[in-house]
């Protein structure tokens, strides 16, 4: 099994264990130390990148790209 396949399977297993209340804002981000905030932001950014890659969701265009298209 390839490393990517393993990571995707592991990712899907983790997602399957999540509940809506896991996303209700109970992390109390405002109480994190600066280091904890950076770690959390880094992890959520990685999650978004991997989720878009696996689901093949196109990146959203930035406002500057929209202006260039006019």
ABEGO torsion letter per residue (X at the ends): XBAAAAAAAAAAAAAAABBAAAAAGAAGAAABBAAAAAAAAAAAAAAAAAAAAAAGBBBBBBAAAAAAAX
